[in-house]
Amino acid sequence: MSTQRQVHNHSLWGASVLTAASARATILDLKRECERQKDINFRLMEREQKLRHWLAQEQENTERMNTFASKFQLQFLETKASLKKEKQRRVKAEGLVKSLREELSKYKADDDLSAQARKGHRLF
């Protein structure tokens, strides 16, 4: 019996050595996987920081462009209103010039009749 017990103990010892070696290998694998995951997480955090920085810059650029567009639109509307007023002034001035020309042509026609009448009066 003692021999059987020794064989049994020896097999248990062998199995426990194998189990311990397997456990150590598993622990080492887990440590490596943990380090790999830490590295991946670190790279993801770096990438996230870069993306956040890029997003902040894009938002700033968008705000600048919106401000520029608003100023440009305001300037455009002011210029359009100014041109409209200028056109109204021009139309009004053209109307005045036209009415003055008509008045002038009436006076000129009256003057021509007067001149003809005077010429005709001299002839007689």
C-alpha positions in Angstrom: 0.0 0.0 0.0 2.8 2.3 0.7 4.0 2.0 -2.8 0.5 2.8 -4.1 0.4 5.8 -1.9 3.8 7.0 -3.0 2.7 6.6 -6.7 -0.5 8.4 -5.9 1.3 11.2 -4.1 3.9 11.4 -6.8 1.1 11.8 -9.4 -0.6 14.4 -7.3 2.7 16.2 -7.0 3.2 16.0 -10.7 -0.4 17.2 -11.4 0.0 20.1 -8.9 3.3 21.1 -10.6 1.5 21.0 -13.9 -1.4 22.9 -12.5 0.9 25.5 -10.9 2.8 25.9 -14.2 -0.4 26.2 -16.0 -1.6 28.8 -13.5 1.6 30.7 -13.8 1.3 30.7 -17.6 -2.3 31.8 -17.3 -1.3 34.6 -15.0 1.5 35.7 -17.3 -0.9 35.6 -20.3 -3.4 37.7 -18.2 -0.7 40.2 -17.3 0.4 40.5 -20.9 -3.3 41.0 -22.0 -3.7 43.6 -19.2 -0.6 45.5 -20.5 -1.9 45.3 -24.0 -5.3 46.6 -22.9 -3.6 49.4 -21.0 -1.6 50.3 -24.1 -4.8 50.3 -26.3 -6.6 52.4 -23.7 -3.7 54.9 -23.6 -3.7 55.2 -27.4 -7.5 55.6 -27.5 -7.2 58.4 -24.8 -4.6 60.1 -26.9 -6.7 59.8 -30.0 -9.8 61.1 -28.1 -7.8 64.1 -26.9 -6.6 64.9 -30.5 -10.2 64.6 -31.7 -11.5 66.8 -29.0 -8.8 69.4 -29.8 -9.7 69.1 -33.5 -13.4 69.5 -32.8 -12.7 72.6 -30.6 -10.8 74.1 -33.5 -13.5 73.3 -36.0 -16.1 74.8 -33.7 -14.0 77.9 -33.4 -13.5 78.1 -37.2 -17.3 77.6 -37.7 -18.0 80.5 -35.2 -15.5 82.7 -37.0 -17.1 81.9 -40.4 -20.6 82.5 -39.0 -19.5 85.9 -37.6 -17.9 86.7 -41.0 -21.0 85.6 -42.8 -23.2 87.7 -40.6 -21.0 90.8 -41.0 -20.9 90.2 -44.8 -24.7 89.7 -44.9 -25.2 92.9 -42.9 -22.8 94.8 -45.1 -24.6 93.4 -48.2 -28.0 94.5 -46.9 -26.7 97.9 -46.0 -25.2 98.3 -49.5 -28.4 97.0 -51.1 -30.5 99.6 -49.1 -28.0 102.3 -50.0 -28.2 101.4 -53.7 -32.0 101.4 -53.4 -32.0 104.9 -51.9 -29.5 106.0 -54.5 -31.7 104.6 -57.3 -34.8 106.4 -55.8 -32.8 109.7 -55.7 -31.7 109.1 -59.4 -35.2 108.3 -60.5 -36.5 111.4 -58.7 -33.7 113.5 -60.3 -34.4 112.1 -63.7 -38.1 113.0 -63.2 -37.1 116.5 -62.2 -34.8 116.8 -65.2 -37.6 115.5 -67.5 -40.1 118.0 -66.1 -37.6 120.8 -66.4 -36.9 119.8 -70.0 -40.6 119.8 -70.8 -40.9 123.3 -69.1 -37.9 124.5 -71.1 -39.3 123.1 -74.3 -42.6 125.0 -73.6 -40.7 128.2 -73.0 -38.6 127.6 -76.1 -41.7 126.9 -78.2 -43.2 130.1 -76.8 -40.0 131.9 -77.5 -39.9 130.6 -81.1 -43.5 131.7 -81.6 -42.6 135.1 -80.2 -39.6 135.3 -82.5 -41.6 134.3 -85.5 -44.3 136.8 -84.5 -41.7 139.5 -84.2 -40.2 138.6 -87.6 -43.6 138.5 -89.1 -44.4 141.8 -87.5 -41.3 143.4 -88.9 -42.1 142.1 -92.3 -45.4 143.8 -92.3 
